[in-house]
Amino acid sequence: MEKKQIAIIGAGIGGLLACKYCLSKGFHPIVFDFGSEIGGVWARTIKTTRLQIPKAFYQFSDFPWPASVTDEFPTQQEMINYIRSYANHFNLMPHIKFHSLVKGISYDGPSSDAWSVWNGTGEAFPPEGKWNVTVEDTKTATTKVYTVDFVILCVGRFKDVPNMPKFPAGKGLEVFRGKAIHSQTFAEMDHDAAAEMVKGKRVVVVGFGKSGLDIARECADINGPENPCTIVYRRDHWKVSNWYPMGIPFVNFIFSRFTMLMVHKPGEGLLLSLLATLLSPLRWVVWKFVESYAKMTLPLHKFDMVPQQGVLKDMNSGLICYMPDPDNFFDAVKKGSIKLQKTPSFTFSEKGISLKDDDTQIKADVVIFATGFNGVEKIKNIFESPTFGRYIADSPRVGLYSGKIIMWRKLCLFYLKLSFDVAQAMFLQRNAFTHVYRN
């Protein structure tokens, strides 16, 4: 029997997992990645980037961390070495084509207008349905069309298409005489070159998530209070400095199945709905404990960093941020190496930026946008059919639950029940959350 051909777009953690499990099911996967190495966002990061959660919760279930990695929060280099070891151990590298940019995807076969399950027909492998994947080799500038049975898009949320704020005419980047880049560009630079770019410069970092925090700390370490780094952001989000508050393994609670019983889920039955309602007071107590612990251990009040929303909202939105070595950060704020500036919006001038609230002028030589990425724009035009583009643009993101990879509401082209191990590993991918839905 001829092996089914599976096209997998992206060689990050999600792509490697999909490749490994496709091989175990007897399929023939082809992984396309326009980069030159595996790892997704882990391939190139900011120098000081580390894993945000304990490594025991960010590992392959069938390939544990090596004993040589002793730090609870591994570095980027340790992370990429671990990913490479996984790919080599399961012999995934021969199935990966690097420097391969997917230019378009089309479907040839019977379908319906309701793309809610399995290619829109309810069949995993329609006898007549095939996918055509147009791929450009970026090294040779040649193009080839691959015909496959399934397509899995594992491109991640935090890469490739920067989310840049828009400014009024005459008040945007065109008037700024300094240098303005996105955090992705900063992360992809050679570490020494990145340090040299900000050395002795007045740097403004826009955004106070994980990337903004890491970049600001690096700039503060390089320049000190003589050339402070200013973080400009709209609102505060919860920062945590310890995953084991008061010795309680909080991280175990967050990622347990019991926790899932406290949350209302799409399509849940009466029993699960009733159980989630009954357990809601316990959920409230747990998250209030986390908020109180954060306020006790971090000087959030002192620096006006207490978020207005609850920590549960930030957790559900993926906006809660682990802050390693918080004393170092707040010492930098005290010394003036890092300045915090909240504002609903700002505009550019020749010499820096102007804040909306009070028209405060902040002089800057370099502005780095740590403003995230646009996951929808990244792929909505990859389909040759505009209908699929509309499905993606109009559909909300849906998370992973109970061991299943839940796809977008309308575009569910591949419902692969890989096991809880795969779903868990993909769910914990904070810096490279991968969905198996977009294709």
N, C-alpha and C positions, 0 to 999 in steps of 0.2 A: 504493500500500500504506500502510495506516494506521501511523503511528509508534507504537512501543511507549512506554508511559508508565512512567517510572522515578521513584519517590519516594526522595529522598535526605534523611536526617535529619541535620542539622548542617551549618553553613556555615563550619567550620574548614578547615584545609588539606586534610584527607582529603575533605571534602564538595565542596570546589572542584575537586579533582583528579577525583573521580568525575563531577562535572557536566561538566567539560571533555571527558573521554573519552567519556562517554555522547553528548554532542553530536557528537563526531567519528565515532561509529558510527551516527549517524542516528536516535538515540533522542530522546525528549522528556522531559528531566529536570525535576522540580520539587523544589527544595531548601527544606526547612522549618527554620527556626531561631527559637527563642523569644526570642533577643536582638534587639538593634537594629542590629547591624553584623556584618560577617564577621570571621573571624580566630580563632574559638574561644578558647582560653586566652590568645592573644596580644592579644585585644581590650582586656583590662584586666589589668594585672600590677602587681607591686610596683615601686616607682619605679626601683630599681637593677637590675632583671632584664635580663639579656643572654642572647644565644644561648650555648649551652654548648659547641658545637663550631664549628670554622672554617666560615665562611659558604659556602665552596666545596662543602662536604658537606651543605649545607642550602639547596638551591636547586632550582627547577624546571628540568629539563633543557632545556626549550624557552623558558626565560625567565630569563636570568642576572641576577645582581645588577647594579644600575646602577653606573657608575663613581664616582658621587658618594658611595657608601658605601665608605669606605676602611678602616674598622675591621674587623679580622679577626673580631670577635665583636660584631655589631650590637646596638644597643639595642632596647628594645621598640618605640619609635616608628619606628625604621628598619625593623623587622620588619613592623609592621602596614602601613606605607606600601608595602612590597614586595608584601605579600599583596593589597592593594587594587589595585596596578598590574597584577598578574597577572589579577585578576578583570575589570578594565576592558579589558585588552588582548584577552582572549578573549570579551568580551561575556557574562559569566556573570551579572551583576547582574539582568538581566530575568527570570532563572529562579529567583530567590531570593525567598521569602516570609518576611519578618521578623515578629517578635511572634507566631509560630505554634508553639504548644505541642502536640506529638503526645500525645494522650490514650489512644489505643488502636490496636492493629493486629490484624486478623483475616484469615484465609485462607479463601477460598471456592472450592473445587474439589477434584479428586481428589488423593489423596496416599497415602503409606504410613506405617507406623510407624517406618521407618528413615530419618530425615532426615539423610542423609549427603551427598547431592549434589542440586543443582538442584531445589528445591521438593519433595524427597522422591520425585519421580517419575523423575528422570534426564533430564528435558526442561528446556531453558532457558526456553521459553515454552509451558507447557502450553496446549492449545487451550481448555480450560475454566477453568483456574485464574486467579484474580484476588485481589489483596490490597486490603483496605479499610483506609484510614488515616484515623482520626478526629482532626481538628485543631481546636484552639481558638484563635481570634484573641484574644490577651490584651488588645488595645486596645478591642475592641468587645464582648468576652465572648460572641461567637457561635461556633457549632460547625459544621464542615462535614466531610463524609466524601468522601474522594478514592478512586476506584477505579483501581488501577494494576497493571502487569504484574510489576514487580520492586520490591523495597524494599531500599535500602542504608542501613544505620545507621552513620553516621560521627560518633558522639557523643564519642569520646575517652575516655581513662581519668582524666584529671586535671582534673575539673571537676564542678560541680553537686551531687554528693552527698558531703558531707564524711564521712570516716572518723573517728569520735569514739570514744575509749576509754570503757569502761564502768567505773563505780565502785560499791563497796558502798553500800547504803542508808545515808544519813546522813553519807556521806563524799565526796559528789560535788559538782557545781556548785551544788546547792541550798543548801549551807551557806557558799559563798564569797561574801563581800560585795563583792569587786572585780568587774571586767569580764572576761568570758571570751568569746573569739570564735575562729573558725577562720581559717586563713590566707587562705582564699578571700574572706572578708569584708574582711580587711585589704587584699587586692589590689584589690578592687572599689571601695574608698573613694577619694575624691579624695586626691591625694598630700599636699596641705597638711592636709587633715582627718586623715589617718592619722598624720602627724607630730605634730599637735597632741594626738591621743589618747594618744600614748606620752610626750610631753614631760614631763619631771619626774616620771615614774612608774617604779616598780619593775616591770620586765617579765620574765615568764618565758615562754620559747618552748619548747614541747614538740615535740621532733623536730629532727633534725640533718641533714636532707636539703637539697636546693637551696633550697626555700622558707624553711626554718628558718634556714639560713645567711644568706640575703639579709635576712630580717627582723631577725635579731640584729645584723647589721652596721649596718642603718639605725638601730636603737634606740641602739646604741653611739655612732654619730656624733652623734646628737641629745642624748643624756644624759651621755655620758662616764662616768668612774668614780664620780661622785657618786651616780648612780642606775644601777648596773650591770644589764645584761641577762643573765639566767641561762638557759643552754640545758640543758634536761633531756632526756636520751635514754637508750635502753636499751643500745645497742651501737654500736661504731664501724664506719663504712664507709669505703672508700678514697676519698681526695680526691687529685686530680691538679691541678697548677698549670701544666702545659705539655703541649700535644699534640705537641710536637716535641722530645722528650728527647734531649739531646746532638746536636741537629740531625737526628735520625732522624724521618722523617715517620710517626710511629706511627699517626696517624689514618688514613693510607692503608692501612696493614696491617690495621687493625681492620675496615674496611669494604670489603675486597677479596674477590673471589670465591675467591682462593686460601685465604683464612682459612676460608671455608666448607667447604673440603675437610678441614680439621682437626677438624671437629665432626660427631659422630654425629647423624643426622637421622631423624625418624620415616619409616618406610617405605623406607629406603635399601636398595639392593641390596648384593650381596656385595662388589663391587668398591669401592664408596664406603665401605662399612664397613671393609674392609681398609685402604684408604687413610687413613681417619681414625685408625685404630689405629696405623699406621706413622708418621704425622705427629704423634702425641700428644707425643713427647718435645720436638719443636720448639715445640709450643704451650706446654708447661710452661716452656721456657727463655724464651720471649718474655714470658710473664706474670710470671715471676720477675724479669726485667729491669725491668719496669714497677714492681713492688713495691719493688725496691732503689732505683730512681731516686726514687720518692716518698719513701722514708725518708731519702735523702740530701739532698733539696732542701727538705723540709718538716720542721719540728721535731715530728714525730709522737711520738717516744719521750719527749721533754721534757714534753709535755702529756698523756701517756698516751692517745694517739689511734691507736695501731697496731691495726688490726682483727685479730681472731683468724682470720677466714676469708681465703682467698686472693682476689686481685683478680679472677680469672676468675669466681668465684661472684658477686661484686658486679656485674661486667659483664653476666653472663647474666641477672641479676635486675633490671638497669636501675638499680642503686643506686650505681654509681660517680658521683662528683660532681666537676665541674670547679670549681676555686676560683680565680677571678680575683684578682689582686693579693693573694697570700697574706700578704705582709709586713704589710699593713694589718690583716688579721684577727688575726694572732698578736701584733702590737703592742697591739691592743685587749685581747687576753687577758692580756698581760704587765702592762698598765696597770690591769687590773681592770675595764675597761669591759664586758668579756664574761667570764662565768664558765661553766665547763663542769661539769656534774654528771651522772654516769652512775648509773642506778638501774633495777632491773627493773620497778618500778611505783611509783606514788605515790597519795596521796589528798588531798582538799581539806580545809582548815580555814577558819575565818572570815577569817583574815588572809593566807592563802597556801596552800602545799602542804606535805605531809609525805612524806618519802622512806621507802621500805619498809626499806632496809638497816639504817639506824641511827636512824630516826625524826627525821632532821634536818628542821628547820623552815625553809622559805624564804618569807620575806614577799614578797607580791606585790600590786600594784594592778591589773595587767593580765596575763592569761594568754592566749597565742595558740597555738592548736593547729596545728602544721605536721605533721599526721599523715596526710596523703594523702587519697585519695578511695576510695569504694566503687563500682567500676565495675559489679559484678554487680547490686547493689541498684538502681542507676540505671535499669536497663532490664528486670529480670526480670518486673516487673508490667505492662510496656507491652503485652504480648500478652493478648488476651482469652481465649485458650486457656491454662489452667494448665499444660498439657503443655509448651508452649514455655518457660514460666517455669522449670519443672523442668530442662529441657535446659540452660538458661543457668546456673542455680544449681549444677548438678552437674558442669558441664564445665569443664576447666581452660582457661586462655588458651593460645593457640598463636601463636608469632611468625610473621614473614614470612620466606620463604626462596626463593631462586632465582627471583625475578621473579613468583612467584605469591602471591596473597592467600589464605593458608591460613585457613580458618574453623574455628569450634569443631567438635569431634569429631562432635557429633550435629546441630547446627543449622547447616547449610550451605545457606542459601537462595539465595545468589548467588555463584557462582564465576566472577568476571569476570577474565579474563587481560588485564590492562591494559598490560603491558610492564614491564620491569625499572625504567624510570624512575619509574613511579608507586609501585611497591613500595618502591624505595629512598627516595623522598621521604617516604613514610609511616613507614618504619622509623626514619628519623632524627628523627622527631618526638618528642624526649624529653619535652617538656612537654605534648605533646598527641598521644600515641600513639593512632592511629585504627585501628579494625578494621572491615573490611567483612564482618562475620559476624553481627551481632546481630539482624539482621532478615532 
